[in-house]
C-alpha cells in the first residue's frame, strides 16, 4: 500500500470515531494525526499539549502555534514529571514512568470532556527502537492508529508533504532527559543547560543537534556534513557553552545518532 492509500485508510479509521483526544507533542507524527482528525471529525478532534520541564520551550511555542493555525480545540496542561522521585533517578525505565503518568493525565481530561478515544503519533518505525514508553501507553489503552495501519515514519513525512504540513521534514526530536546518561539524576539545572546549549547551536545553523551531558562535560552530536562549519566556529561555541555552565566542550566524531545514549543498554 503506497502512502496515499495509507492516508485514505487513516481517514476511514478515524471517521469511525465520534470524537478523539490526541496527545500533541509538536512533532510531525502527532501533527499529521491531528490534522487528519480535524479534517475528518471537525470539532470532534481535540488535542492536549503537555507542558513539562523536559520539553524545550521552543517546542511548546511551536506546538501551540500549529494548533491555533489549524483551528482545533486544545489545552496546554502542566505536567510536573520532575516531582516524581522515581523518574528523576533516571533509571532505564524512566520513559515508562513518564508515559504512565502522562497517559493518566490524558485519560482524565478525555473523561472530563466525554471523549472515549485517546491517541498518539507512535508509528511502526518506533517499534524497532528502545521505547519503554510505548508499553506504558498500551497498558493505559492509548490508541496508536499509525501502528494499526502499518504507517512508518517515511510514510508520515510523504503524506505530510502531500497535504501541506510545512514542517514535514522537521528533524525528529526527543525530550531533554535523553541527553543525560542513565543513572545520573535529572535536575532542572541540567535540563536548562542542555536546552540553552542546543538552542544556541541551532541559532548557529546546526539544525540537527544533541548536547549529551556528562557531569559538566558537553558531548555534541551534529551531522557529519556540518563538521567543517563547527570547526570554523569552535572557539565561539566553546565560549558560549562554558558561559552556560559546561566546563568541557567536545564534538563526537561519529556524528549524530538517534538514541546514542541507549548504547548503555547493550
C-alpha positions as CSV (number, residue, x, y, z in Angstrom):
1,X,0.0,0.0,0.0
2,X,1.5,3.4,-1.0
3,X,1.4,6.4,1.3
4,X,-1.7,8.0,-0.3
5,X,-3.7,4.8,0.1
6,X,-2.5,4.7,3.7
7,X,-3.8,8.3,4.1
8,X,-7.2,7.2,2.9
9,X,-7.1,4.2,5.3
10,X,-6.2,6.6,8.2
11,X,-9.1,8.9,7.3
12,X,-11.5,5.9,7.2
13,X,-10.2,4.6,10.5
14,X,-10.6,7.9,12.3
15,X,-14.1,8.6,10.7
16,X,-15.4,5.7,12.8
17,X,-14.8,7.7,15.9
18,X,-17.3,10.2,17.3
19,X,-14.5,12.3,18.8
20,X,-10.9,11.8,19.7
21,X,-8.2,13.4,22.0
22,X,-4.7,13.5,20.6
23,X,-1.5,13.8,22.6
24,X,0.2,16.6,20.6
25,X,3.9,17.0,21.0
26,X,4.6,19.4,18.1
27,X,6.4,16.8,16.1
28,X,5.4,15.7,12.6
29,X,3.9,12.4,13.7
30,X,1.2,13.8,16.0
31,X,0.8,16.9,13.7
32,X,-0.3,14.6,10.9
33,X,-2.6,12.6,13.1
34,X,-4.1,15.8,14.5
35,X,-4.7,17.4,11.0
36,X,-6.3,14.3,9.6
37,X,-8.5,14.1,12.7
38,X,-9.5,17.7,12.4
39,X,-10.3,17.3,8.7
40,X,-12.4,14.2,9.3
41,X,-14.1,14.9,12.6
42,X,-14.1,18.7,12.7
43,X,-14.9,19.8,16.3
44,X,-14.7,16.2,17.3
45,X,-10.9,16.5,17.3
46,X,-9.2,17.9,20.4
47,X,-5.6,17.9,21.5
48,X,-3.6,18.3,24.7
49,X,-0.1,19.7,24.8
50,X,1.7,18.5,27.9
51,X,4.0,21.2,29.2
52,X,6.9,19.7,31.1
53,X,10.3,21.0,32.0
54,X,11.7,18.1,30.0
55,X,10.5,19.7,26.8
56,X,12.2,22.8,25.2
57,X,10.2,26.0,25.4
58,X,10.5,26.4,21.7
59,X,8.7,23.1,21.1
60,X,5.8,24.2,23.3
61,X,5.6,27.5,21.5
62,X,5.7,25.9,18.0
63,X,3.1,23.3,19.1
64,X,0.6,26.0,20.2
65,X,1.2,28.0,17.0
66,X,0.3,24.9,14.9
67,X,-2.9,24.1,16.7
68,X,-4.0,27.7,16.6
69,X,-3.5,27.9,12.8
70,X,-5.2,24.5,12.5
71,X,-8.2,26.0,14.4
72,X,-8.6,22.9,16.5
73,X,-9.6,22.8,20.2
74,X,-6.7,22.3,22.6
75,X,-5.4,22.6,26.2
76,X,-1.9,23.2,27.4
77,X,-1.6,21.3,30.6
78,X,1.3,21.5,33.1
79,X,3.0,18.1,33.5
80,X,5.1,18.2,36.7
81,X,7.0,15.0,36.0
82,X,10.1,16.3,37.8
83,X,8.2,15.9,41.1
84,X,8.3,12.1,40.5
85,X,11.1,10.9,42.7
86,X,11.5,7.6,40.8
87,X,11.6,9.4,37.5
88,X,14.4,11.8,38.4
89,X,16.5,8.8,39.5
90,X,16.9,8.4,35.7
91,X,16.7,4.6,35.6
92,X,16.3,2.5,32.4
93,X,12.6,2.7,32.8
94,X,12.3,6.5,33.1
95,X,10.3,6.7,29.8
96,X,7.9,4.0,31.1
97,X,7.3,6.0,34.3
98,X,6.8,9.3,32.3
99,X,4.4,7.8,29.8
100,X,2.4,6.0,32.5
101,X,1.9,9.3,34.3
102,X,1.2,11.4,31.2
103,X,-1.3,8.8,29.9
104,X,-3.2,9.1,33.2
105,X,-3.5,12.9,32.7
106,X,-4.7,12.5,29.1
107,X,-7.3,9.9,30.1
108,X,-8.6,12.1,32.9
109,X,-9.0,15.1,30.6
110,X,-10.7,12.8,28.0
111,X,-13.2,11.6,30.6
112,X,-14.0,15.1,31.7
113,X,-14.7,16.1,28.1
114,X,-16.7,12.9,27.3
115,X,-14.1,11.7,24.8
116,X,-13.7,7.9,24.6
117,X,-10.6,7.7,22.4
118,X,-7.1,8.9,23.3
119,X,-4.5,8.6,20.6
120,X,-0.9,9.5,19.9
121,X,1.6,9.6,17.0
122,X,3.5,6.4,17.7
123,X,4.3,4.8,14.3
124,X,5.5,1.5,13.1
125,X,9.2,2.6,12.9
126,X,9.1,3.4,16.6
127,X,8.6,-0.3,17.4
128,X,12.1,-1.2,16.2
129,X,13.7,1.1,18.8
130,X,14.0,1.1,22.6
131,X,10.7,2.8,23.5
132,X,9.6,1.6,27.0
133,X,7.0,4.4,27.0
134,X,5.1,2.6,24.3
135,X,4.4,-0.3,26.6
136,X,3.1,2.0,29.3
137,X,0.8,3.8,26.9
138,X,-0.5,0.5,25.6
139,X,-1.2,-0.6,29.2
140,X,-3.2,2.6,29.6
141,X,-5.2,2.0,26.5
142,X,-3.7,4.8,24.4
143,X,-4.5,4.2,20.7
144,X,-1.7,4.1,18.0
145,X,-3.6,4.5,14.7
146,X,-0.3,4.6,12.7
147,X,0.8,1.2,14.1
148,X,-2.6,-0.3,13.3
149,X,-2.3,0.7,9.7
150,X,1.4,-0.1,9.4
151,X,2.3,3.5,8.7
152,X,6.1,4.2,9.0
153,X,8.0,7.4,9.6
154,X,8.8,7.7,5.9
155,X,5.1,7.4,5.1
156,X,4.3,10.1,7.6
157,X,6.7,12.5,6.0
158,X,5.5,11.8,2.5
159,X,1.8,12.2,3.5
160,X,2.6,15.4,5.5
161,X,4.3,16.9,2.5
162,X,1.5,15.9,0.2
163,X,-1.2,17.6,2.4
164,X,0.8,20.7,3.1
165,X,2.1,20.5,6.6
166,X,5.0,23.0,6.4
167,X,7.4,21.2,8.7
168,X,7.0,17.7,7.1
169,X,10.8,17.4,7.1
170,X,11.4,18.6,10.6
171,X,14.1,16.6,12.3
172,X,13.0,14.2,15.0
173,X,13.1,15.5,18.5
174,X,13.2,13.9,21.9
175,X,12.8,15.1,25.4
176,X,15.8,16.8,27.0
177,X,16.2,13.9,29.5
178,X,17.5,11.7,26.7
179,X,20.7,13.8,26.8
180,X,21.5,12.7,30.4
181,X,23.1,9.2,30.9
182,X,21.0,6.6,32.7
183,X,21.7,6.6,36.4
184,X,22.6,10.3,36.6
185,X,20.0,12.3,38.5
186,X,17.7,14.6,36.4
187,X,17.6,18.2,37.6
188,X,16.1,21.4,36.3
189,X,19.6,22.9,36.1
190,X,20.9,20.2,33.8
191,X,17.9,20.4,31.6
192,X,18.2,24.2,31.4
193,X,21.9,23.9,30.4
194,X,21.1,21.4,27.7
195,X,18.2,23.4,26.3
196,X,20.3,26.6,26.2
197,X,23.2,24.9,24.5
198,X,21.1,23.3,21.8
199,X,19.2,26.5,21.3
200,X,22.5,28.3,20.7
201,X,23.8,25.7,18.3
202,X,20.6,25.7,16.3
203,X,20.8,29.5,16.0
204,X,24.3,29.0,14.7
205,X,22.8,26.9,11.9
206,X,23.2,23.3,13.2
207,X,19.6,22.1,12.6
208,X,20.2,18.6,13.8
209,X,22.0,18.6,17.2
210,X,22.1,16.9,20.5
211,X,24.2,18.1,23.5
212,X,24.8,15.0,25.7
213,X,25.7,15.9,29.2
214,X,28.2,14.0,31.4
215,X,28.7,15.9,34.6
216,X,29.9,19.3,33.4
217,X,31.1,18.0,30.0
218,X,29.1,18.5,26.8
219,X,29.4,15.9,24.1
220,X,28.0,17.5,20.9
221,X,26.4,15.4,18.2
222,X,25.8,17.0,14.8
223,X,25.6,15.8,11.2
224,X,29.0,14.9,9.8
225,X,28.3,17.3,6.9
226,X,28.3,20.1,9.5
227,X,31.7,19.3,10.9
228,X,33.6,21.9,8.8
229,X,31.2,24.7,9.9
230,X,31.5,23.5,13.5
231,X,35.3,23.7,13.5
232,X,35.2,27.2,11.9
233,X,33.1,28.3,14.9
234,X,34.7,26.1,17.5
235,X,36.1,28.9,19.7
236,X,32.7,30.8,19.8
237,X,30.9,27.5,20.5
238,X,33.2,26.6,23.4
239,X,33.0,30.1,24.9
240,X,29.2,30.1,24.8
241,X,28.7,26.6,26.2
242,X,31.2,27.4,29.0
243,X,29.2,30.6,29.7
244,X,26.1,28.4,30.0
245,X,27.9,26.3,32.6
246,X,29.7,23.5,30.9
247,X,33.4,23.0,31.9
248,X,34.4,20.9,28.9
249,X,33.1,21.0,25.3
250,X,33.6,18.1,23.0
251,X,32.5,17.0,19.5
252,X,31.5,13.4,18.9
253,X,33.4,12.3,15.8
254,X,30.8,9.7,15.0
255,X,28.3,12.4,14.4
256,X,24.6,12.5,15.3
257,X,22.9,9.1,16.1
258,X,19.4,8.9,17.3
259,X,19.3,7.1,20.7
260,X,23.0,7.0,21.1
261,X,22.6,7.1,24.9
262,X,20.8,3.8,24.7
263,X,24.1,2.0,24.0
264,X,24.4,1.6,27.7
265,X,21.6,-0.9,27.4
266,X,23.5,-3.2,25.1
